[in-house]
Amino acid sequence: MDGFSVPIVTKTFELSILFLMLTALSWRNERRADWEGALVTGPEGLISVFERLAAKLKRDEGSETHPPLHDRISRLLPLLDGRVKV
């Protein structure tokens, strides 16, 4: 039985790393899409949508494909405050 445990542990580790990498890539793409959308349409609308969604969901953990809403809002606030020149 010991001969089977090493490949199983190795595959489990590889799948875990792959899952974490895909989550990081997806979050990066979502943040980039938020930023580009806010640059084109203005950050007010997108921030408002995220705030309403956060209030409706009553949780803010994010998911495998989307970062937490508070993180998405905080990244857009510099555009709202004028701290970032477009």
PyMOL Python script that loads the backbone (N, CA, C, O; Angstrom):
from pymol import cmd

cmd.read_pdbstr("""\
ATOM      1  N   MET A   1       0.805  -1.206   0.000  1.00  0.00           N
ATOM      2  CA  MET A   1       0.000   0.000   0.000  1.00  0.00           C
ATOM      3  C   MET A   1       0.850   1.274   0.000  1.00  0.00           C
ATOM      4  O   MET A   1       0.390   2.314  -0.470  1.00  0.00           O
ATOM      5  N   ASP A   2       2.075   1.213   0.515  1.00  0.00           N
ATOM      6  CA  ASP A   2       2.916   2.404   0.572  1.00  0.00           C
ATOM      7  C   ASP A   2       3.286   2.919  -0.815  1.00  0.00           C
ATOM      8  O   ASP A   2       3.505   4.118  -0.987  1.00  0.00           O
ATOM      9  N   GLY A   3       3.358   2.038  -1.796  1.00  0.00           N
ATOM     10  CA  GLY A   3       3.703   2.449  -3.142  1.00  0.00           C
ATOM     11  C   GLY A   3       2.658   3.353  -3.776  1.00  0.00           C
ATOM     12  O   GLY A   3       2.968   4.133  -4.676  1.00  0.00           O
ATOM     13  N   PHE A   4       1.421   3.248  -3.307  1.00  0.00           N
ATOM     14  CA  PHE A   4       0.344   4.065  -3.864  1.00  0.00           C
ATOM     15  C   PHE A   4       0.197   5.417  -3.174  1.00  0.00           C
ATOM     16  O   PHE A   4      -0.340   6.353  -3.765  1.00  0.00           O
ATOM     17  N   SER A   5       0.661   5.533  -1.944  1.00  0.00           N
ATOM     18  CA  SER A   5       0.435   6.768  -1.199  1.00  0.00           C
ATOM     19  C   SER A   5       1.266   7.942  -1.724  1.00  0.00           C
ATOM     20  O   SER A   5       0.789   9.077  -1.722  1.00  0.00           O
ATOM     21  N   VAL A   6       2.477   7.695  -2.166  1.00  0.00           N
ATOM     22  CA  VAL A   6       3.319   8.783  -2.671  1.00  0.00           C
ATOM     23  C   VAL A   6       2.721   9.410  -3.933  1.00  0.00           C
ATOM     24  O   VAL A   6       2.638  10.636  -4.005  1.00  0.00           O
ATOM     25  N   PRO A   7       2.301   8.623  -4.934  1.00  0.00           N
ATOM     26  CA  PRO A   7       1.692   9.256  -6.106  1.00  0.00           C
ATOM     27  C   PRO A   7       0.396  10.002  -5.770  1.00  0.00           C
ATOM     28  O   PRO A   7       0.110  11.042  -6.362  1.00  0.00           O
ATOM     29  N   ILE A   8      -0.378   9.480  -4.833  1.00  0.00           N
ATOM     30  CA  ILE A   8      -1.625  10.147  -4.463  1.00  0.00           C
ATOM     31  C   ILE A   8      -1.333  11.483  -3.791  1.00  0.00           C
ATOM     32  O   ILE A   8      -1.982  12.483  -4.097  1.00  0.00           O
ATOM     33  N   VAL A   9      -0.380  11.511  -2.893  1.00  0.00           N
ATOM     34  CA  VAL A   9      -0.004  12.763  -2.218  1.00  0.00           C
ATOM     35  C   VAL A   9       0.552  13.749  -3.236  1.00  0.00           C
ATOM     36  O   VAL A   9       0.233  14.937  -3.187  1.00  0.00           O
ATOM     37  N   THR A  10       1.372  13.271  -4.148  1.00  0.00           N
ATOM     38  CA  THR A  10       1.965  14.131  -5.169  1.00  0.00           C
ATOM     39  C   THR A  10       0.881  14.741  -6.062  1.00  0.00           C
ATOM     40  O   THR A  10       0.896  15.944  -6.320  1.00  0.00           O
ATOM     41  N   LYS A  11      -0.048  13.925  -6.527  1.00  0.00           N
ATOM     42  CA  LYS A  11      -1.128  14.438  -7.381  1.00  0.00           C
ATOM     43  C   LYS A  11      -2.016  15.421  -6.625  1.00  0.00           C
ATOM     44  O   LYS A  11      -2.438  16.435  -7.182  1.00  0.00           O
ATOM     45  N   THR A  12      -2.299  15.125  -5.366  1.00  0.00           N
ATOM     46  CA  THR A  12      -3.109  16.030  -4.559  1.00  0.00           C
ATOM     47  C   THR A  12      -2.412  17.370  -4.405  1.00  0.00           C
ATOM     48  O   THR A  12      -3.050  18.417  -4.514  1.00  0.00           O
ATOM     49  N   PHE A  13      -1.117  17.349  -4.155  1.00  0.00           N
ATOM     50  CA  PHE A  13      -0.330  18.579  -4.039  1.00  0.00           C
ATOM     51  C   PHE A  13      -0.351  19.357  -5.356  1.00  0.00           C
ATOM     52  O   PHE A  13      -0.556  20.571  -5.355  1.00  0.00           O
ATOM     53  N   GLU A  14      -0.142  18.668  -6.472  1.00  0.00           N
ATOM     54  CA  GLU A  14      -0.141  19.327  -7.774  1.00  0.00           C
ATOM     55  C   GLU A  14      -1.494  19.972  -8.074  1.00  0.00           C
ATOM     56  O   GLU A  14      -1.548  21.095  -8.574  1.00  0.00           O
ATOM     57  N   LEU A  15      -2.572  19.275  -7.776  1.00  0.00           N
ATOM     58  CA  LEU A  15      -3.905  19.830  -8.020  1.00  0.00           C
ATOM     59  C   LEU A  15      -4.177  21.031  -7.120  1.00  0.00           C
ATOM     60  O   LEU A  15      -4.816  21.993  -7.545  1.00  0.00           O
ATOM     61  N   SER A  16      -3.699  20.979  -5.893  1.00  0.00           N
ATOM     62  CA  SER A  16      -3.874  22.111  -4.976  1.00  0.00           C
ATOM     63  C   SER A  16      -3.143  23.347  -5.481  1.00  0.00           C
ATOM     64  O   SER A  16      -3.692  24.448  -5.464  1.00  0.00           O
ATOM     65  N   ILE A  17      -1.915  23.168  -5.926  1.00  0.00           N
ATOM     66  CA  ILE A  17      -1.133  24.283  -6.475  1.00  0.00           C
ATOM     67  C   ILE A  17      -1.814  24.844  -7.722  1.00  0.00           C
ATOM     68  O   ILE A  17      -1.900  26.061  -7.890  1.00  0.00           O
ATOM     69  N   LEU A  18      -2.290  23.972  -8.582  1.00  0.00           N
ATOM     70  CA  LEU A  18      -2.979  24.405  -9.797  1.00  0.00           C
ATOM     71  C   LEU A  18      -4.230  25.213  -9.454  1.00  0.00           C
ATOM     72  O   LEU A  18      -4.488  26.252 -10.062  1.00  0.00           O
ATOM     73  N   PHE A  19      -4.997  24.738  -8.490  1.00  0.00           N
ATOM     74  CA  PHE A  19      -6.201  25.449  -8.062  1.00  0.00           C
ATOM     75  C   PHE A  19      -5.853  26.843  -7.546  1.00  0.00           C
ATOM     76  O   PHE A  19      -6.526  27.814  -7.893  1.00  0.00           O
ATOM     77  N   LEU A  20      -4.817  26.954  -6.730  1.00  0.00           N
ATOM     78  CA  LEU A  20      -4.400  28.258  -6.198  1.00  0.00           C
ATOM     79  C   LEU A  20      -3.928  29.192  -7.311  1.00  0.00           C
ATOM     80  O   LEU A  20      -4.211  30.390  -7.282  1.00  0.00           O
ATOM     81  N   MET A  21      -3.215  28.648  -8.281  1.00  0.00           N
ATOM     82  CA  MET A  21      -2.743  29.468  -9.393  1.00  0.00           C
ATOM     83  C   MET A  21      -3.911  29.974 -10.237  1.00  0.00           C
ATOM     84  O   MET A  21      -3.918  31.132 -10.655  1.00  0.00           O
ATOM     85  N   LEU A  22      -4.888  29.120 -10.486  1.00  0.00           N
ATOM     86  CA  LEU A  22      -6.048  29.531 -11.274  1.00  0.00           C
ATOM     87  C   LEU A  22      -6.863  30.585 -10.544  1.00  0.00           C
ATOM     88  O   LEU A  22      -7.381  31.512 -11.165  1.00  0.00           O
ATOM     89  N   THR A  23      -6.979  30.447  -9.231  1.00  0.00           N
ATOM     90  CA  THR A  23      -7.693  31.454  -8.446  1.00  0.00           C
ATOM     91  C   THR A  23      -6.970  32.796  -8.520  1.00  0.00           C
ATOM     92  O   THR A  23      -7.603  33.831  -8.727  1.00  0.00           O
ATOM     93  N   ALA A  24      -5.655  32.785  -8.352  1.00  0.00           N
ATOM     94  CA  ALA A  24      -4.879  34.030  -8.418  1.00  0.00           C
ATOM     95  C   ALA A  24      -5.014  34.685  -9.791  1.00  0.00           C
ATOM     96  O   ALA A  24      -5.167  35.903  -9.885  1.00  0.00           O
ATOM     97  N   LEU A  25      -4.959  33.899 -10.836  1.00  0.00           N
ATOM     98  CA  LEU A  25      -5.089  34.425 -12.195  1.00  0.00           C
ATOM     99  C   LEU A  25      -6.484  35.002 -12.427  1.00  0.00           C
ATOM    100  O   LEU A  25      -6.627  36.072 -13.020  1.00  0.00           O
ATOM    101  N   SER A  26      -7.490  34.307 -11.967  1.00  0.00           N
ATOM    102  CA  SER A  26      -8.860  34.790 -12.130  1.00  0.00           C
ATOM    103  C   SER A  26      -9.078  36.094 -11.363  1.00  0.00           C
ATOM    104  O   SER A  26      -9.688  37.026 -11.889  1.00  0.00           O
ATOM    105  N   TRP A  27      -8.583  36.166 -10.120  1.00  0.00           N
ATOM    106  CA  TRP A  27      -8.719  37.396  -9.329  1.00  0.00           C
ATOM    107  C   TRP A  27      -8.015  38.554 -10.020  1.00  0.00           C
ATOM    108  O   TRP A  27      -8.547  39.662 -10.076  1.00  0.00           O
ATOM    109  N   ARG A  28      -6.819  38.303 -10.547  1.00  0.00           N
ATOM    110  CA  ARG A  28      -6.088  39.361 -11.253  1.00  0.00           C
ATOM    111  C   ARG A  28      -6.892  39.879 -12.439  1.00  0.00           C
ATOM    112  O   ARG A  28      -6.975  41.087 -12.662  1.00  0.00           O
ATOM    113  N   ASN A  29      -7.482  38.964 -13.196  1.00  0.00           N
ATOM    114  CA  ASN A  29      -8.268  39.364 -14.356  1.00  0.00           C
ATOM    115  C   ASN A  29      -9.515  40.139 -13.956  1.00  0.00           C
ATOM    116  O   ASN A  29      -9.885  41.098 -14.633  1.00  0.00           O
ATOM    117  N   GLU A  30     -10.166  39.743 -12.871  1.00  0.00           N
ATOM    118  CA  GLU A  30     -11.344  40.471 -12.387  1.00  0.00           C
ATOM    119  C   GLU A  30     -10.971  41.882 -11.945  1.00  0.00           C
ATOM    120  O   GLU A  30     -11.682  42.840 -12.249  1.00  0.00           O
ATOM    121  N   ARG A  31      -9.860  42.009 -11.231  1.00  0.00           N
ATOM    122  CA  ARG A  31      -9.412  43.335 -10.793  1.00  0.00           C
ATOM    123  C   ARG A  31      -9.084  44.214 -11.993  1.00  0.00           C
ATOM    124  O   ARG A  31      -9.402  45.403 -12.006  1.00  0.00           O
ATOM    125  N   ARG A  32      -8.457  43.636 -12.980  1.00  0.00           N
ATOM    126  CA  ARG A  32      -8.123  44.388 -14.193  1.00  0.00           C
ATOM    127  C   ARG A  32      -9.386  44.823 -14.932  1.00  0.00           C
ATOM    128  O   ARG A  32      -9.462  45.947 -15.429  1.00  0.00           O
ATOM    129  N   ALA A  33     -10.366  43.941 -15.002  1.00  0.00           N
ATOM    130  CA  ALA A  33     -11.631  44.286 -15.659  1.00  0.00           C
ATOM    131  C   ALA A  33     -12.357  45.391 -14.891  1.00  0.00           C
ATOM    132  O   ALA A  33     -12.932  46.295 -15.498  1.00  0.00           O
ATOM    133  N   ASP A  34     -12.331  45.322 -13.552  1.00  0.00           N
ATOM    134  CA  ASP A  34     -12.938  46.388 -12.742  1.00  0.00           C
ATOM    135  C   ASP A  34     -12.267  47.724 -13.047  1.00  0.00           C
ATOM    136  O   ASP A  34     -12.935  48.733 -13.272  1.00  0.00           O
ATOM    137  N   TRP A  35     -10.948  47.713 -13.050  1.00  0.00           N
ATOM    138  CA  TRP A  35     -10.179  48.942 -13.266  1.00  0.00           C
ATOM    139  C   TRP A  35     -10.482  49.540 -14.640  1.00  0.00           C
ATOM    140  O   TRP A  35     -10.762  50.733 -14.760  1.00  0.00           O
ATOM    141  N   GLU A  36     -10.424  48.706 -15.666  1.00  0.00           N
ATOM    142  CA  GLU A  36     -10.668  49.199 -17.030  1.00  0.00           C
ATOM    143  C   GLU A  36     -12.105  49.700 -17.185  1.00  0.00           C
ATOM    144  O   GLU A  36     -12.339  50.723 -17.830  1.00  0.00           O
ATOM    145  N   GLY A  37     -13.051  48.995 -16.606  1.00  0.00           N
ATOM    146  CA  GLY A  37     -14.441  49.436 -16.666  1.00  0.00           C
ATOM    147  C   GLY A  37     -14.638  50.770 -15.972  1.00  0.00           C
ATOM    148  O   GLY A  37     -15.365  51.634 -16.463  1.00  0.00           O
ATOM    149  N   ALA A  38     -13.986  50.936 -14.827  1.00  0.00           N
ATOM    150  CA  ALA A  38     -14.097  52.193 -14.082  1.00  0.00           C
ATOM    151  C   ALA A  38     -13.430  53.340 -14.837  1.00  0.00           C
ATOM    152  O   ALA A  38     -13.904  54.474 -14.778  1.00  0.00           O
ATOM    153  N   LEU A  39     -12.351  53.062 -15.536  1.00  0.00           N
ATOM    154  CA  LEU A  39     -11.703  54.108 -16.329  1.00  0.00           C
ATOM    155  C   LEU A  39     -12.607  54.578 -17.467  1.00  0.00           C
ATOM    156  O   LEU A  39     -12.632  55.764 -17.795  1.00  0.00           O
ATOM    157  N   VAL A  40     -13.336  53.663 -18.056  1.00  0.00           N
ATOM    158  CA  VAL A  40     -14.188  53.997 -19.201  1.00  0.00           C
ATOM    159  C   VAL A  40     -15.482  54.672 -18.760  1.00  0.00           C
ATOM    160  O   VAL A  40     -15.897  55.670 -19.350  1.00  0.00           O
ATOM    161  N   THR A  41     -16.120  54.132 -17.725  1.00  0.00           N
ATOM    162  CA  THR A  41     -17.450  54.627 -17.343  1.00  0.00           C
ATOM    163  C   THR A  41     -17.450  55.482 -16.083  1.00  0.00           C
ATOM    164  O   THR A  41     -18.464  56.098 -15.752  1.00  0.00           O
ATOM    165  N   GLY A  42     -16.338  55.525 -15.387  1.00  0.00           N
ATOM    166  CA  GLY A  42     -16.278  56.215 -14.102  1.00  0.00           C
ATOM    167  C   GLY A  42     -16.439  55.209 -12.973  1.00  0.00           C
ATOM    168  O   GLY A  42     -17.177  54.234 -13.119  1.00  0.00           O
ATOM    169  N   PRO A  43     -15.770  55.424 -11.864  1.00  0.00           N
ATOM    170  CA  PRO A  43     -15.792  54.442 -10.780  1.00  0.00           C
ATOM    171  C   PRO A  43     -17.066  54.455  -9.942  1.00  0.00           C
ATOM    172  O   PRO A  43     -17.355  53.478  -9.251  1.00  0.00           O
ATOM    173  N   GLU A  44     -17.831  55.542  -9.990  1.00  0.00           N
ATOM    174  CA  GLU A  44     -18.993  55.681  -9.107  1.00  0.00           C
ATOM    175  C   GLU A  44     -19.998  54.547  -9.272  1.00  0.00           C
ATOM    176  O   GLU A  44     -20.442  53.954  -8.289  1.00  0.00           O
ATOM    177  N   GLY A  45     -20.352  54.250 -10.513  1.00  0.00           N
ATOM    178  CA  GLY A  45     -21.347  53.216 -10.777  1.00  0.00           C
ATOM    179  C   GLY A  45     -20.896  51.842 -10.331  1.00  0.00           C
ATOM    180  O   GLY A  45     -21.666  51.104  -9.716  1.00  0.00           O
ATOM    181  N   LEU A  46     -19.667  51.493 -10.633  1.00  0.00           N
ATOM    182  CA  LEU A  46     -19.155  50.175 -10.275  1.00  0.00           C
ATOM    183  C   LEU A  46     -19.034  50.027  -8.762  1.00  0.00           C
ATOM    184  O   LEU A  46     -19.366  48.977  -8.211  1.00  0.00           O
ATOM    185  N   ILE A  47     -18.563  51.066  -8.093  1.00  0.00           N
ATOM    186  CA  ILE A  47     -18.477  51.034  -6.632  1.00  0.00           C
ATOM    187  C   ILE A  47     -19.876  50.877  -6.038  1.00  0.00           C
ATOM    188  O   ILE A  47     -20.070  50.108  -5.097  1.00  0.00           O
ATOM    189  N   SER A  48     -20.834  51.593  -6.579  1.00  0.00           N
ATOM    190  CA  SER A  48     -22.210  51.511  -6.094  1.00  0.00           C
ATOM    191  C   SER A  48     -22.776  50.099  -6.251  1.00  0.00           C
ATOM    192  O   SER A  48     -23.427  49.582  -5.343  1.00  0.00           O
ATOM    193  N   VAL A  49     -22.532  49.494  -7.377  1.00  0.00           N
ATOM    194  CA  VAL A  49     -23.008  48.123  -7.613  1.00  0.00           C
ATOM    195  C   VAL A  49     -22.374  47.166  -6.610  1.00  0.00           C
ATOM    196  O   VAL A  49     -23.061  46.317  -6.043  1.00  0.00           O
ATOM    197  N   PHE A  50     -21.070  47.296  -6.389  1.00  0.00           N
ATOM    198  CA  PHE A  50     -20.391  46.417  -5.433  1.00  0.00           C
ATOM    199  C   PHE A  50     -20.913  46.620  -4.013  1.00  0.00           C
ATOM    200  O   PHE A  50     -21.067  45.654  -3.267  1.00  0.00           O
ATOM    201  N   GLU A  51     -21.187  47.871  -3.633  1.00  0.00           N
ATOM    202  CA  GLU A  51     -21.718  48.147  -2.292  1.00  0.00           C
ATOM    203  C   GLU A  51     -23.117  47.555  -2.126  1.00  0.00           C
ATOM    204  O   GLU A  51     -23.425  46.969  -1.088  1.00  0.00           O
ATOM    205  N   ARG A  52     -23.955  47.705  -3.135  1.00  0.00           N
ATOM    206  CA  ARG A  52     -25.305  47.136  -3.058  1.00  0.00           C
ATOM    207  C   ARG A  52     -25.258  45.625  -3.010  1.00  0.00           C
ATOM    208  O   ARG A  52     -26.025  45.000  -2.277  1.00  0.00           O
ATOM    209  N   LEU A  53     -24.371  45.037  -3.778  1.00  0.00           N
ATOM    210  CA  LEU A  53     -24.227  43.583  -3.775  1.00  0.00           C
ATOM    211  C   LEU A  53     -23.723  43.084  -2.422  1.00  0.00           C
ATOM    212  O   LEU A  53     -24.192  42.063  -1.920  1.00  0.00           O
ATOM    213  N   ALA A  54     -22.778  43.795  -1.840  1.00  0.00           N
ATOM    214  CA  ALA A  54     -22.258  43.414  -0.520  1.00  0.00           C
ATOM    215  C   ALA A  54     -23.351  43.494   0.540  1.00  0.00           C
ATOM    216  O   ALA A  54     -23.437  42.628   1.410  1.00  0.00           O
ATOM    217  N   ALA A  55     -24.183  44.527   0.472  1.00  0.00           N
ATOM    218  CA  ALA A  55     -25.279  44.664   1.438  1.00  0.00           C
ATOM    219  C   ALA A  55     -26.311  43.557   1.259  1.00  0.00           C
ATOM    220  O   ALA A  55     -26.865  43.051   2.234  1.00  0.00           O
ATOM    221  N   LYS A  56     -26.561  43.190   0.028  1.00  0.00           N
ATOM    222  CA  LYS A  56     -27.544  42.150  -0.257  1.00  0.00           C
ATOM    223  C   LYS A  56     -27.045  40.775   0.172  1.00  0.00           C
ATOM    224  O   LYS A  56     -27.813  39.981   0.717  1.00  0.00           O
ATOM    225  N   LEU A  57     -25.771  40.487  -0.068  1.00  0.00           N
ATOM    226  CA  LEU A  57     -25.226  39.159   0.218  1.00  0.00           C
ATOM    227  C   LEU A  57     -24.920  38.947   1.699  1.00  0.00           C
ATOM    228  O   LEU A  57     -24.918  37.810   2.171  1.00  0.00           O
ATOM    229  N   LYS A  58     -24.664  40.017   2.429  1.00  0.00           N
ATOM    230  CA  LYS A  58     -24.320  39.960   3.847  1.00  0.00           C
ATOM    231  C   LYS A  58     -23.042  39.160   4.129  1.00  0.00           C
ATOM    232  O   LYS A  58     -22.801  38.752   5.265  1.00  0.00           O
ATOM    233  N   ARG A  59     -22.246  38.944   3.115  1.00  0.00           N
ATOM    234  CA  ARG A  59     -20.939  38.291   3.294  1.00  0.00           C
ATOM    235  C   ARG A  59     -19.997  38.834   2.233  1.00  0.00           C
ATOM    236  O   ARG A  59     -20.421  39.414   1.234  1.00  0.00           O
ATOM    237  N   ASP A  60     -18.726  38.634   2.472  1.00  0.00           N
ATOM    238  CA  ASP A  60     -17.753  39.239   1.564  1.00  0.00           C
ATOM    239  C   ASP A  60     -16.468  38.421   1.512  1.00  0.00           C
ATOM    240  O   ASP A  60     -15.372  38.965   1.644  1.00  0.00           O
ATOM    241  N   GLU A  61     -16.606  37.131   1.322  1.00  0.00           N
ATOM    242  CA  GLU A  61     -15.414  36.291   1.286  1.00  0.00           C
ATOM    243  C   GLU A  61     -14.769  36.210  -0.092  1.00  0.00           C
ATOM    244  O   GLU A  61     -13.603  35.832  -0.205  1.00  0.00           O
ATOM    245  N   GLY A  62     -15.489  36.551  -1.111  1.00  0.00           N
ATOM    246  CA  GLY A  62     -15.000  36.324  -2.455  1.00  0.00           C
ATOM    247  C   GLY A  62     -15.254  34.877  -2.833  1.00  0.00           C
ATOM    248  O   GLY A  62     -15.948  34.153  -2.119  1.00  0.00           O
ATOM    249  N   SER A  63     -14.698  34.463  -3.942  1.00  0.00           N
ATOM    250  CA  SER A  63     -14.860  33.073  -4.390  1.00  0.00           C
ATOM    251  C   SER A  63     -13.608  32.657  -5.132  1.00  0.00           C
ATOM    252  O   SER A  63     -12.617  33.387  -5.170  1.00  0.00           O
ATOM    253  N   GLU A  64     -13.664  31.497  -5.710  1.00  0.00           N
ATOM    254  CA  GLU A  64     -12.509  31.029  -6.484  1.00  0.00           C
ATOM    255  C   GLU A  64     -12.264  31.912  -7.699  1.00  0.00           C
ATOM    256  O   GLU A  64     -11.131  32.031  -8.166  1.00  0.00           O
ATOM    257  N   THR A  65     -13.315  32.525  -8.206  1.00  0.00           N
ATOM    258  CA  THR A  65     -13.187  33.304  -9.434  1.00  0.00           C
ATOM    259  C   THR A  65     -13.259  34.812  -9.238  1.00  0.00           C
ATOM    260  O   THR A  65     -12.889  35.567 -10.137  1.00  0.00           O
ATOM    261  N   HIS A  66     -13.734  35.266  -8.067  1.00  0.00           N
ATOM    262  CA  HIS A  66     -13.900  36.701  -7.842  1.00  0.00           C
ATOM    263  C   HIS A  66     -13.336  37.105  -6.481  1.00  0.00           C
ATOM    264  O   HIS A  66     -13.584  36.434  -5.479  1.00  0.00           O
ATOM    265  N   PRO A  67     -12.575  38.207  -6.447  1.00  0.00           N
ATOM    266  CA  PRO A  67     -12.038  38.691  -5.159  1.00  0.00           C
ATOM    267  C   PRO A  67     -13.161  39.240  -4.285  1.00  0.00           C
ATOM    268  O   PRO A  67     -14.252  39.521  -4.782  1.00  0.00           O
ATOM    269  N   PRO A  68     -12.902  39.395  -2.987  1.00  0.00           N
ATOM    270  CA  PRO A  68     -13.912  39.962  -2.097  1.00  0.00           C
ATOM    271  C   PRO A  68     -14.333  41.362  -2.560  1.00  0.00           C
ATOM    272  O   PRO A  68     -13.534  42.116  -3.115  1.00  0.00           O
ATOM    273  N   LEU A  69     -15.590  41.682  -2.322  1.00  0.00           N
ATOM    274  CA  LEU A  69     -16.126  42.970  -2.771  1.00  0.00           C
ATOM    275  C   LEU A  69     -15.422  44.143  -2.107  1.00  0.00           C
ATOM    276  O   LEU A  69     -15.185  45.160  -2.759  1.00  0.00           O
ATOM    277  N   HIS A  70     -15.080  44.028  -0.820  1.00  0.00           N
ATOM    278  CA  HIS A  70     -14.393  45.145  -0.148  1.00  0.00           C
ATOM    279  C   HIS A  70     -13.039  45.423  -0.800  1.00  0.00           C
ATOM    280  O   HIS A  70     -12.599  46.571  -0.865  1.00  0.00           O
ATOM    281  N   ASP A  71     -12.386  44.370  -1.278  1.00  0.00           N
ATOM    282  CA  ASP A  71     -11.106  44.524  -1.971  1.00  0.00           C
ATOM    283  C   ASP A  71     -11.313  45.226  -3.313  1.00  0.00           C
ATOM    284  O   ASP A  71     -10.530  46.097  -3.690  1.00  0.00           O
ATOM    285  N   ARG A  72     -12.356  44.847  -4.020  1.00  0.00           N
ATOM    286  CA  ARG A  72     -12.631  45.446  -5.322  1.00  0.00           C
ATOM    287  C   ARG A  72     -12.973  46.924  -5.176  1.00  0.00           C
ATOM    288  O   ARG A  72     -12.550  47.748  -5.987  1.00  0.00           O
ATOM    289  N   ILE A  73     -13.747  47.260  -4.131  1.00  0.00           N
ATOM    290  CA  ILE A  73     -14.103  48.651  -3.881  1.00  0.00           C
ATOM    291  C   ILE A  73     -12.873  49.462  -3.516  1.00  0.00           C
ATOM    292  O   ILE A  73     -12.669  50.555  -4.045  1.00  0.00           O
ATOM    293  N   SER A  74     -12.050  48.937  -2.615  1.00  0.00           N
ATOM    294  CA  SER A  74     -10.873  49.699  -2.160  1.00  0.00           C
ATOM    295  C   SER A  74      -9.889  49.964  -3.293  1.00  0.00           C
ATOM    296  O   SER A  74      -9.181  50.971  -3.266  1.00  0.00           O
ATOM    297  N   ARG A  75      -9.832  49.088  -4.278  1.00  0.00           N
ATOM    298  CA  ARG A  75      -8.939  49.314  -5.419  1.00  0.00           C
ATOM    299  C   ARG A  75      -9.464  50.395  -6.359  1.00  0.00           C
ATOM    300  O   ARG A  75      -8.691  50.987  -7.112  1.00  0.00           O
ATOM    301  N   LEU A  76     -10.761  50.656  -6.324  1.00  0.00           N
ATOM    302  CA  LEU A  76     -11.348  51.677  -7.199  1.00  0.00           C
ATOM    303  C   LEU A  76     -11.420  53.045  -6.537  1.00  0.00           C
ATOM    304  O   LEU A  76     -11.558  54.050  -7.235  1.00  0.00           O
ATOM    305  N   LEU A  77     -11.333  53.113  -5.228  1.00  0.00           N
ATOM    306  CA  LEU A  77     -11.450  54.390  -4.531  1.00  0.00           C
ATOM    307  C   LEU A  77     -10.435  55.445  -4.965  1.00  0.00           C
ATOM    308  O   LEU A  77     -10.795  56.621  -5.026  1.00  0.00           O
ATOM    309  N   PRO A  78      -9.183  55.087  -5.270  1.00  0.00           N
ATOM    310  CA  PRO A  78      -8.256  56.125  -5.768  1.00  0.00           C
ATOM    311  C   PRO A  78      -8.759  56.832  -7.022  1.00  0.00           C
ATOM    312  O   PRO A  78      -8.480  58.015  -7.213  1.00  0.00           O
ATOM    313  N   LEU A  79      -9.492  56.131  -7.877  1.00  0.00           N
ATOM    314  CA  LEU A  79     -10.072  56.778  -9.057  1.00  0.00           C
ATOM    315  C   LEU A  79     -11.153  57.764  -8.652  1.00  0.00           C
ATOM    316  O   LEU A  79     -11.282  58.827  -9.260  1.00  0.00           O
ATOM    317  N   LEU A  80     -11.918  57.430  -7.649  1.00  0.00           N
ATOM    318  CA  LEU A  80     -12.988  58.294  -7.171  1.00  0.00           C
ATOM    319  C   LEU A  80     -12.456  59.559  -6.516  1.00  0.00           C
ATOM    320  O   LEU A  80     -13.022  60.639  -6.687  1.00  0.00           O
ATOM    321  N   ASP A  81     -11.384  59.427  -5.776  1.00  0.00           N
ATOM    322  CA  ASP A  81     -10.790  60.545  -5.063  1.00  0.00           C
ATOM    323  C   ASP A  81      -9.930  61.429  -5.953  1.00  0.00           C
ATOM    324  O   ASP A  81      -9.481  62.493  -5.527  1.00  0.00           O
ATOM    325  N   GLY A  82      -9.701  60.997  -7.176  1.00  0.00           N
ATOM    326  CA  GLY A  82      -8.865  61.777  -8.074  1.00  0.00           C
ATOM    327  C   GLY A  82      -7.370  61.604  -7.823  1.00  0.00           C
ATOM    328  O   GLY A  82      -6.559  62.379  -8.331  1.00  0.00           O
ATOM    329  N   ARG A  83      -7.006  60.588  -7.038  1.00  0.00           N
ATOM    330  CA  ARG A  83      -5.588  60.363  -6.741  1.00  0.00           C
ATOM    331  C   ARG A  83      -4.860  59.715  -7.904  1.00  0.00           C
ATOM    332  O   ARG A  83      -3.631  59.707  -7.954  1.00  0.00           O
ATOM    333  N   VAL A  84      -5.619  59.178  -8.826  1.00  0.00           N
ATOM    334  CA  VAL A  84      -5.034  58.544 -10.000  1.00  0.00           C
ATOM    335  C   VAL A  84      -5.434  59.358 -11.214  1.00  0.00           C
ATOM    336  O   VAL A  84      -6.618  59.618 -11.428  1.00  0.00           O
ATOM    337  N   LYS A  85      -4.479  59.753 -11.990  1.00  0.00           N
ATOM    338  CA  LYS A  85      -4.746  60.516 -13.203  1.00  0.00           C
ATOM    339  C   LYS A  85      -5.004  59.544 -14.344  1.00  0.00           C
ATOM    340  O   LYS A  85      -4.235  58.609 -14.570  1.00  0.00           O
ATOM    341  N   VAL A  86      -6.092  59.777 -15.052  1.00  0.00           N
ATOM    342  CA  VAL A  86      -6.468  58.907 -16.167  1.00  0.00           C
ATOM    343  C   VAL A  86      -5.909  59.460 -17.454  1.00  0.00           C
ATOM    344  O   VAL A  86      -6.113  58.874 -18.518  1.00  0.00           O
TER     345      VAL A  86
END
""", "prot")
cmd.dss("prot")
cmd.show_as("cartoon", "prot")
cmd.util.cbc("prot")
cmd.orient("prot")
